[in-house]
Structure formats: structure tokens, C-alpha cells
Amino acid sequence: MASKKVFLTFPQRLIKDPVLYDLAQRFDVKTNIRGASVTDEIALVALQIDGAADCIALALAHLAEQGVHVESLEG
């Protein structure tokens, strides 16, 4: 099992959507919110995501495709 820490910036249009819940259901990963700041305009989330390395890669690619800015918090 792999683990990755990322910083996510959600656009306004996705703030009220269950994006992380859907991610866990669709890609067989576990998400752990390590910190977050949410306003009506933007959401910033520090996230740890665990699972098989290929599932994590697919999940992060899916987030990017939806317009979420994904930044690695690891080397």
C-alpha cells in the first residue's frame, strides 16, 4: 500500500460537491483530510491519500481533470 500527501485547490464550482467521497468510492483509495480552509469562493485541502500506487495516480489525475489543482507535498 502506498501513501501520498497532496495540497488541493478546489475551484468555486466544486466546493459543494462530494469530490473526495466520490474519489474514494471510484478509485479504491482512502482519503484523510489533514487540514482545510473553505470559503464560498475557494477550498484548500491538505490531503493524505492511501491505496495502491496505480489507484492513487488515477485518483489524482481524475481530480486534475475536474479542475482541482493538485500539488505534491512530498519531495
C-alpha positions as CSV (number, residue, x, y, z in Angstrom):
1,M,0.0,0.0,0.0
2,A,1.3,3.4,-0.9
3,S,0.6,6.8,0.6
4,K,0.9,10.3,-0.8
5,K,0.4,13.8,0.7
6,V,-1.0,16.5,-1.6
7,F,-2.4,20.0,-1.4
8,L,-5.6,20.5,-3.3
9,T,-7.1,23.8,-4.5
10,F,-10.8,23.4,-5.5
11,P,-12.5,25.9,-7.8
12,Q,-15.7,27.5,-6.7
13,R,-17.9,25.3,-8.8
14,L,-16.7,22.2,-7.0
15,I,-16.9,23.4,-3.4
16,K,-20.3,21.9,-2.6
17,D,-19.8,18.6,-4.5
18,P,-18.7,15.4,-2.6
19,V,-15.5,15.2,-4.6
20,L,-13.4,13.3,-2.0
21,Y,-16.1,10.9,-1.1
22,D,-16.6,10.1,-4.8
23,L,-12.9,9.7,-5.3
24,A,-12.7,7.1,-2.5
25,Q,-15.7,5.2,-4.0
26,R,-14.5,5.3,-7.6
27,F,-10.7,4.6,-7.2
28,D,-10.4,2.3,-4.1
29,V,-8.4,4.8,-2.1
30,K,-8.7,6.1,1.4
31,T,-8.6,9.9,2.0
32,N,-7.6,11.6,5.2
33,I,-8.0,15.4,5.4
34,R,-5.0,16.8,7.3
35,G,-6.1,20.4,7.1
36,A,-8.6,22.5,5.2
37,S,-9.8,26.0,4.6
38,V,-13.1,26.5,2.8
39,T,-14.9,29.7,1.8
40,D,-17.7,30.5,-0.7
41,E,-15.0,31.2,-3.3
42,I,-12.3,28.5,-2.8
43,A,-11.4,25.4,-0.9
44,L,-7.9,24.5,0.1
45,V,-7.3,21.0,1.4
46,A,-4.1,19.2,2.7
47,L,-4.9,15.5,2.0
48,Q,-3.2,12.2,2.6
49,I,-4.3,9.5,0.1
50,D,-3.6,5.8,0.7
51,G,-4.0,2.9,-1.6
52,A,-2.3,1.0,-4.4
53,A,0.1,3.3,-6.3
54,D,-1.8,3.0,-9.6
55,C,-5.1,3.8,-7.9
56,I,-3.6,6.9,-6.3
57,A,-2.2,8.0,-9.6
58,L,-5.6,7.5,-11.3
59,A,-7.4,9.4,-8.5
60,L,-5.1,12.4,-8.6
61,A,-5.3,12.5,-12.4
62,H,-9.1,12.5,-12.1
63,L,-9.0,15.4,-9.7
64,A,-6.9,17.4,-12.1
65,E,-9.3,16.6,-15.0
66,Q,-12.1,18.0,-12.9
67,G,-10.2,21.3,-12.4
68,V,-8.7,20.7,-9.0
69,H,-5.1,22.0,-8.7
70,V,-3.0,19.1,-7.3
71,E,0.4,19.9,-5.7
72,S,2.6,17.2,-4.1
73,L,3.7,17.9,-0.5
74,E,6.5,15.3,-0.8
75,G,9.9,15.7,-2.3
